[in-house]
């Protein structure tokens, strides 16, 4: 075997892919998110936004993330129950799916399922891993996916005596591939570490832009 001189220039080359983002201004996406958020509130029987200023600030953070080609591949919406995380996740889904369809009847699939990005509950991911492996694999490899209620699912599961960690495996894969992943959770970062381990919590810090939803439940 012939040993050649190491090509330092080749070693220094970086084949970085531009992260999925929306090629719009932050102001336009922020406005779209506010409209979509209010639509979600009204869909559930509400009429106005509670704590509107705080929600607008949080949606501004989401808009910045959506428009940044160099930002982190994931966004984590976390905080107390009933503070608007799932509503914001649905607004994000609405805006992405609207922006990525050139025409109303354009059904181009870029992700998992029937939309560019779909929302799936963490418990359903675990169920798919156990019962519908092909669906689980599709979620795992989707270009974009949103995961709701992270933390309510079982971490360790057994199928025919074999132990697995579907959520950890899915998030680890998406971390390695730097795939766009939006997540909502009622867990604090400390609770995430306790539930998924220090190694996974450390990856959360690198993978996700974190947006904290605070305050009392809007459902009260």
HELIX and SHEET records of a PDB file:
HELIX    1   1 UNK A    8  UNK A   11  1                                   4    
HELIX    2   2 UNK A   26  UNK A   43  1                                  18    
HELIX    3   3 UNK A   52  UNK A   67  1                                  16    
HELIX    4   4 UNK A   85  UNK A   99  1                                  15    
HELIX    5   5 UNK A  122  UNK A  131  1                                  10    
HELIX    6   6 UNK A  133  UNK A  141  1                                   9    
HELIX    7   7 UNK A  166  UNK A  177  1                                  12    
HELIX    8   8 UNK A  189  UNK A  196  1                                   8    
HELIX    9   9 UNK A  198  UNK A  207  1                                  10    
SHEET    1   A 5 UNK A 119  UNK A 121  0                                        
SHEET    2   A 5 UNK A 144  UNK A 150  1                                        
SHEET    3   A 5 UNK A 180  UNK A 185  1                                        
SHEET    4   A 5 UNK A  74  UNK A  79  1                                        
SHEET    5   A 5 UNK A 208  UNK A 213  1                                        
SHEET    1   B 2 UNK A 157  UNK A 159  0                                        
SHEET    2   B 2 UNK A 162  UNK A 164 -1                                        
END                                                                             
